[in-house]
Amino acid sequence: MSLRINDIVPNFTAETDHGQITFHDWIGDNWAILFSHPKDFTPVCTTEFGAVAQLAAEWEKRGTKVIGVSVDSADDHKKWKADIEKVGGAAAGFPIIADEGLEVSKAFDMLPSEAYLPDGRTPADSATVRSVFIIGPDKQLKLSMTYPMTVGRNFAEVLRALDALQTTGKGVATPANWEVGQDVIIPATVSDEDAKAKFGSFETVLPYLRKTKVPA
């Protein structure tokens, strides 16, 4: 079954390089980002994990926990982290789920139910395990992005999207290319009268496009 925005994400118990977790309990009252990889010791994924490690202070500032998932063992994850830290120049303090049985990959609809890992497999056998899921404290999926194996993920964009999601929780929307500090959009369902009461002054660009400062 497809996983759609605002669905409650699957709960599961799995081994990680930090020990066993139950996913919803691990999230707790935080935001969470789950990012998936088709295999350990692969070049693009190593640079991505390094980028996540470099942003540790930014995730913490936003009350967000990050966790990886890769279809290899927890022991392999521990060995791989030495490479990740060498490439990223930062400690990789986040856990990585060991999804050898593909339970998590299938639960998050990254692989079909009949998928399996053949002997002598290559990353191509699990190439679609290349997604980012941003999850709210309510355990609902807020955003997902899927990349091919050849295109490294832009974690500055993941961070920007997280900022936008946390900002839109204040009853606003964000325009294209929005970044923190810029004006936001008043939803079309809010009347001018209610918008003035809630946001104070605002700019009417079009009858259905009104911009204002981010509410406190």
C-alpha positions, 0 to 999 in steps of 0.5 A, a space after each residue: 500500500 502506498 504511503 501518502 502525505 498525512 498518513 501515519 508512518 509504519 511503526 516497526 522494531 528493528 536492529 540498528 548500529 545503536 541497538 534495537 529501536 521501536 520506531 514510534 517510541 524512538 521518534 517520541 515528541 520530536 520531528 524525525 527524518 528517515 533517509 534510506 540507502 540501497 547498500 553500505 560502502 557505496 560512493 554517493 551514499 557515503 557522501 550523503 551520510 557525511 553531509 547528514 553528520 555535518 548538520 548535526 547541530 542544525 537537526 538538534 536546533 530544529 528538534 529533529 532526530 535523524 536515522 538512516 536505513 540501509 539493507 545491510 547488517 548493523 555490523 556493516 553499518 558500524 564499519 561503514 561509519 569510519 568511511 562516512 566520518 572520514 568523508 564528512 569530517 564529522 562524527 556520525 552520531 545517528 543510528 542506521 537501521 539494519 534492513 537485511 530482511 527488507 521489512 522497513 523498505 517494503 513498509 515504506 513502499 520503497 520496494 515491492 512486497 515480492 522483492 528479495 536480495 539475491 546472492 552476490 547482490 549489487 546496489 542495483 537490486 535495491 536501487 529504489 531504497 533512495 528516499 527521504 521521509 520527513 515525519 512530524 511529532 504526530 507520526 504523520 508523513 509530512 514530505 517525501 523525496 526519492 532520488 536515483 542512485 546517481 544523484 546525490 541528495 541535497 541536504 540543504 534542501 532537506 533542511 530548507 523543507 524542514 524549516 518550511 514544514 515547521 513554519 507552515 504549522 503556524 497556519 501559513 504556506 511558503 512560496 517557491 524557493 522560500 527560506 527562513 526570514 522571508 515572507 510567507 503566504 496567507 492561505 486562500 481559505 482565510 478572509 481578508 478580515 480574518 487575515 488582518 486580525 491574525 497577521 496584521 498587515 499583509 501585501 495583496 499580490 493577487 486576490 488569491 496571493 497575499 504575503 505577510 511576515 511569519 507570525 510569532 
